Amino acid sequence: MIRLRIIGMTCQHCAKTIKKAVEGLEDVEKVNIYFPQGYAEIEGNSDVNKIIKVIEKAGYKAEKISIEKDVYISKDHVYDLIIVGGGSAGFAAAIKVSELGGKALIIENDVIGGTCLNRGCVPTKHLIDIAKTYFTPKSNPFKGIELLQKRLDLELIINEKNKLLDELRKEKYWNVLDSYKSIEYKKGVAEFISDGVIKINNEKLTYNKVVIASGARPLIPPIKGLDNINYMTNNEILNINYLPKHLLIIGGSAVGLELGQIFLRFGSKVTIIEALSDIAFNEEPEIRSVLKDALQKEGMNIYTSAKVINIYRTNDEIEIEVEINGVKNSIRGTDLLLATGRKPNTDKLELKNVNVETDERGFIKVNRFMQTTNQKIYAAGDCIGGLMLVTTAALEGGIAGENAILGNKRKVDYLSIPHAIFTEPEISSVGLTFKQALEKKIDAEYRVLYFDMVPRAQAMKKVNGTVKIVVDKKNKRILGIHICGFDAADIIHKAVFLVKYGLTINDVIKMTDVYPTLSESIKLCAQTFIKDVSKLSCCAE
């Protein structure tokens, strides 16, 4: 058998053209064209060079592939991969398998699209931009312009949000299923019966390989009195049809902070209650300090190091009893949002039946290839813990699907994956923090630059921000870049390149930025390692 990689085959018509051309050769017995993965298999005694010339004459290029297994040829009437979960990780795995020539089955027991589309980043970012627009008259920094803030129709806003999600659900998921005929989708509950057997509803299927991408859901903490309170998680508050008078939020990480600022700008009084010593605790201290100051100036109440002891319903109010630095206090509000982390959707999969191990919280243990403790089963996305980002889930899903089919080759580079908190100012980060670098026994140092030194930020009157760069002291290689400021989630993409490819401070200084831009803040911060940037003219190296 001859196996060729086809270059320039972009559609099914191309595949038919190539197949017809090769079948015209003597001694060719059978031709299989695998599109869209870009391969051809030819059976018979025909000379490979003659086949390549015929393909070139038809307008394409061909080359004999190596012995290394870099393509998977599917077996008829067999699912090459069963995927539990129809979110970003699950679809990424299915698409990868389809592109490699295999057939995939996606099993989803909830709404297609997973957390990001339905209950996470898409609806929250939509509401963030609406809140930003509504709040602009109150935050306008420019003299000579008077803006008026008028009516807010929350019910209409939520309806428009839901229409957007319906459109994206069709575009990004249902239409994808229509495009990939080798991906099948079933609505149902998955349960492992034994090694090699999985049940979907009442149907039992055998499997060769599985990717678990079952996601996660809001974690409900064991707080005394909580069972007697009508609380919300991010699932419910994104469909709220009234404006809370005073929204209490337990949890000061991304979910609590983003939703808190949305409703603060809509007109609610908002109080954050955080058990740790600071909000956004995983971020650099200089970064989270800028955000905390901005939120408090906007009117948000923030309590940190606050242990929740009990929750009561008092008339029309919710009363939360907290202990802060050994002193008990009561905080009252009208509505309660829990933003206390995530719990994996693994408890109903019966993983014990297939020897898939989880940690004490239920997250699935995987190795660097996304493989579980069962060699036939891989896992990706929120159900494994770690970075709960849609980008990370999709990356993990694609790698899990590929490794399941072709064998363990690819690993995830987590160090260069950026993340963001979409408050205003935004927080964004990539690479190691200074503390993480020290924990890795790296002799590290850092510099901090505030946005009042950035000309573009001054022109926009958006100087409430900072950049922190962490480097290896010996060779000045950039280990991490952390930003709090306007458009930080966009600026960080310049930083990703610097961290991923191990560039140094000198490399950054030698680069030329568009002037004036906010991304110039990274170069200015790099320059602080060697000089006083307050004494530099514009764009000086």
C-alpha positions, -999 to +999 in steps of 0.1 A: +000+000+000+012+035-009+002+064+014+007+100+002+001+134+018-018+156-006-010+193-007-036+217-021-067+195-015-092+220-001-126+204-008-145+172-016-144+181-053-106+181-051-107+147-035-129+133-064-105+149-090-075+132-075-092+099-070-103+098-107-068+107-119-051+080-099-076+054-108-067+059-144-032+044-139-023+008-147-019-015-117-039+007-094-065-015-077-081+008-051-079+045-042-090+060-009-089+098-004-092+110+032-105+145+033-102+169+052-071+153+068-052+154+034-041+119+027-045+092+000-040+055+002-034+035-030-035-002-033-018-021-062+015-024-079+017+010-096+050+030-092+048+058-066+065+083-088+040+078-116+012+084-090+028+116-078+032+129-114-005+121-122-016+140-090+007+170-100-008+170-135-042+173-119-031+205-102-020+192-068+012+181-050+019+148-033+046+134-012+052+100+004+046+102+041+071+088+067+066+055+085+057+075+116+021+072+124+008+107+117-026+097+102-054+076+116-075+056+092-109+049+106-126+015+108-161+013+093-191+013+116-169+019+147-166+050+169-129+058+171-135+081+200-164+086+224-165+121+240-184+128+272-193+165+271-204+189+244-185+220+253-153+235+240-130+207+251-154+180+238-159+197+204-121+204+200-114+166+206-141+156+181-129+180+154-093+168+158-104+132+155-125+140+125-096+158+108-074+128+114-099+106+096-117+091+126-154+090+137-164+106+170-195+105+192-202+134+215-225+128+245-240+158+262-266+158+290-272+196+291-272+224+266-247+222+238-218+246+240-207+241+276-201+267+303-183+294+283-211+299+258-241+294+280-231+305+315-196+319+314-174+341+293-197+350+264-228+362+284-207+379+311-186+398+286-217+409+267-232+423+300-198+438+309-198+459+277-235+469+283-227+480+319-196+499+306-217+518+281-244+526+307-218+537+332-199+560+308-218+592+316-208+588+352-172+579+345-165+603+316-131+619+323-132+646+296-141+682+301-163+698+275-185+668+270-217+662+289-233+627+287-267+617+301-275+584+317-311+575+311-332+543+315-320+507+320-343+479+309-328+448+325-354+424+311-347+436+276-310+433+281-313+397+293-336+389+263-310+403+239-283+384+256-302+352+252-308+359+215-270+363+211-264+330+228-289+313+205-271+326+175-237+316+187-249+282+198-261+276+162-230+291+146-203+276+167-218+242+176-248+230+156-234+243+123-201+226+131-219+193+135-234+198+101-200+204+086-183+174+101-203+143+090-179+120+109-191+136+143-222+123+158-240+140+187-263+124+212-282+140+241-280+118+272-263+108+304-230+088+302-220+062+327-190+038+326-201+002+331-168-016+328-135-012+310-145-008+274-182-004+280-201+029+284-238+034+288-257+063+272-292+065+287-302+028+283-279+020+254-246+002+260-216+009+236-182-005+235-153+019+230-117+019+220-109+053+235-128+080+254-122+117+262-140+129+293-148+166+289-177+168+313-169+203+326-177+217+360-205+235+379-207+261+407-194+248+441-219+254+469-200+257+501-213+241+534-223+274+551-246+272+580-281+286+572-275+286+534-302+260+528-328+284+540-317+312+516-328+317+480-293+323+466-280+326+431-249+313+412-236+326+379-262+303+363-292+321+378-280+357+379-273+357+342-311+353+337-322+377+365-352+399+355-349+425+382-321+447+396-310+437+431-311+466+456-280+453+475-262+423+460-240+404+484-213+383+467-194+356+485-162+351+466-137+377+453-122+360+423-130+365+386-167+355+386-176+375+417-156+406+406-169+407+370-206+401+380-202+425+409-190+454+387-217+447+362-245+451+388-227+479+405-227+498+372-263+489+366-272+506+399-271+479+426-252+484+458-226+456+458-206+440+486-179+414+481-170+390+509-137+372+504-122+346+528-087+351+516-066+382+525-072+399+491-094+398+460-080+382+429-056+364+452-037+345+425-026+377+408+005+397+417+000+420+447+007+452+428-018+441+401-047+432+424-041+463+445-048+486+415-080+467+408-092+468+444-086+505+446-105+511+414-135+490+425-137+507+459-135+542+443-164+531+421-185+523+452-180+486+458-178+474+494-150+448+498-144+427+529-113+404+529-101+378+554-138+374+561-150+340+573-187+334+568-201+319+599-239+319+594-266+332+570-300+344+581-332+357+565-343+388+583-376+402+570-368+412+534-330+411+539-303+385+539-279+388+569-245+373+567-225+368+600-188+371+593-156+370+614-129+394+603-096+393+621-113+377+651-141+403+652-177+392+644-198+415+623-231+413+603-235+424+567-270+428+552-283+429+517-313+419+495-298+392+472-270+367+475-246+355+448-223+326+454-190+328+435-170+303+455-154+281+429-162+252+407-170+215+412-163+189+385-191+170+368-176+136+375-197+123+404-222+105+381-198+090+356-190+059+378-153+064+372-145+037+398-158+011+373-129+019+349-102+027+375-100+064+366-086+083+396-097+117+409-083+140+436-101+147+469-123+173+452-134+150+423-112+165+396-098+138+372-061+131+374-042+133+341-006+131+329+011+155+306-006+139+276-041+144+291-043+106+298-060+093+329-050+064+351-068+042+325-048+041+293-079+041+272-094+072+287-083+108+284-098+139+300-097+176+293-113+209+303-128+220+336-133+185+349-095+181+354-091+214+373-062+237+366-068+267+344-105+268+339-104+288+306-122+281+274-090+285+255-072+260+278-102+235+275-101+236+237-063+232+236-065+203+261-094+187+242-076+188+209-045+173+223-064+147+242-083+137+210-051+135+190-031+115+216-060+091+220-059+083+183-023+086+174-006+078+207+009+101+233+030+127+215+017+162+223+018+180+256+002+212+268+024+243+273+005+259+302+032+285+309+024+305+279-014+305+282-027+339+292-057+346+314-077+377+322-103+392+345-126+415+325-133+441+351-124+478+344-095+481+348-089+446+333-063+422+348-043+399+325-013+377+331+010+352+314+039+332+327+053+330+362+046+353+391+076+364+412+066+341+439+062+311+415+097+319+401+112+318+435+094+285+443+111+271+412+145+281+427+150+307+400+170+338+409+144+362+398+138+400+399+110+423+388+101+458+379+067+476+381+056+505+358+024+525+364+003+537+336+008+573+344+041+569+326+024+556+294+016+585+270-014+567+254-029+561+289-024+598+297-041+609+265-070+586+272-071+596+309-069+558+317-038+560+340-052+536+366-031+507+357+003+489+361+026+464+344+049+440+363+076+421+345+094+391+361+128+380+347+156+356+354+183+377+370+211+359+353+202+361+317+173+386+318+149+361+301+113+371+307+095+347+329+061+365+333+042+396+325+013+408+345-010+438+337-038+457+353-052+485+332-075+495+303-075+468+275-051+446+295-066+415+280-056+427+245-022+440+255-012+406+270-010+390+236+023+408+230+035+394+263+025+358+253+050+359+224+078+372+247+072+345+274+066+316+250+098+321+230+120+330+260+129+366+249+149+389+271+145+424+283+170+436+257+150+420+229+119+439+241+138+472+243+151+468+207+115+464+194+096+494+180+060+499+191+034+519+174+032+553+192+012+561+212-003+527+223-010+510+255+011+480+245+041+503+247+038+499+284+056+466+282+086+482+265+086+510+290+085+485+319+114+466+303+134+498+301+130+503+339+155+474+344+183+496+330+172+532+332+148+558+346+120+561+320+108+593+335+138+610+320+132+596+285+117+614+255+090+597+235+100+564+220+136+567+230+154+534+234 
